[in-house]
Amino acid sequence: MPAIAVIGAQWGDEAKGKVVHLLAREAEVCVRFNGGPNAGHTVTDAYGTARLHLVPSGALHPHCLGIMGHGVVVDPWVLEQELGELRAQGRPEPRLFLSERCHLILPHHKLLEEREGTAVRLGTTRRGVGPAYTARVARLGLRLADLRFPQAVKEHLKQVASHVGGFNPEVVAEELQAFWARWAPRVGDAQAYIAQALERGERVLFEGAQGTLLDLDLGTYPYVTSSTTTVHGVGWGLGVRVELEQVVGVTKAYTTRVGEGPFPTEDRGEAGAWLREKGNEYGATTGRPRRCGWLDLVALRYAHRINRFTALALTKLDVLSGLKEIKVCVGYRLRGQAVGGFPATVQELGAVEPVYDTVPGWSEELRKARTAEDLPAAARRFIAAVEGELGVPVRWVGVGPGVDDVVEL
Ligand code: IMP
């Protein structure tokens, strides 16, 4: 597997962390290329449940180096806290290497997110991610490499504080300097590292954060995150042209969304509440209840068109056990007309009516299943229907929260 990308096919929270952790068993390097501490990749293994925000999920394996490309926005305080939590679980220290070109999330970015109202209007994760990316595009950001020049950092922060207020530039500058003293050896030219690792034939895994429908440009704008969440983020966030051998799309067997924005197959009634409780659909980063609904094949076809998945990981299939019937959205209608493609505006996407197929459910619990034969016939038919609609094979099926609760097909 020289190079594999794992990409969320929905609105994030597809259980990418678990899929990445599984594939990283055979990888030398695991790379995050987008997003920041807004991500919440959950891995449940022998040490307990790790909720990773910045650390690449593959780096929980001692053999796998975790890299953060320049597309990732790094909050130094969150990074150190996260490593502290992993240590408290008794885990080996992850080996990490960060691009010196990564932009920093600074305390005032979180202030701005509240003040500008985006936190409430979009239902963001309140981690300062949007303002850090805004500063980057506006050419007002601070990067890890800048920490080599403490005086310039202090001047920068003083300037920002005089405009924004709400934080003490001297204190922040000192904390950043202390951070740099600990981290400088692990910061450098990640672009070169990855390019060379690929040339050496090392197995590199690219771990997308958030999902295709949260992509800044291709997602449900403005209810999106501020980075490139699709497979195109690999080039965007690393600066390496990668011949990907596989692009694995990760989708739940149903759909969830956290935060505001259109969600055509949302079920605000009993079925949605049932999925939330059975699937434990509460945000890994914010604890917010996730909105829940049925699998949306229109959205998945769109995600496939963008990413050209070579395989799918269908996660949380076990959550559907016990439903007599399962609904699957196969089309949208708008004002009585069939809609081709995935609408670009929230006005249209908010008004479409999903067209559903109903397929029979199954009552058996799936947790112990490890092969296709262990799955009930109705579950196998559900998987085949998804494969048939998208024309992409399902290679992995999630049947429980643990790293080994997977059926490989
Ligand atoms: P931000 O990324 O914090 O700016 O939030 C923008 C939108 O993306 C909000 O709707 C968030 O709930 C959503 N979001 C950001 N990161 C994730 C994630 O990792 N999983 C699911 N939703 C996310």
Residues whose N, C-alpha, C, O or C-beta is under 5 A from the ligand:
A	BS01	IMP	W11 G12 D13 N38 A39 G40 L122 G123 T124 T125 R126 V129 G130 Q210 L214 V224 T225 S226 V258 G259 E260
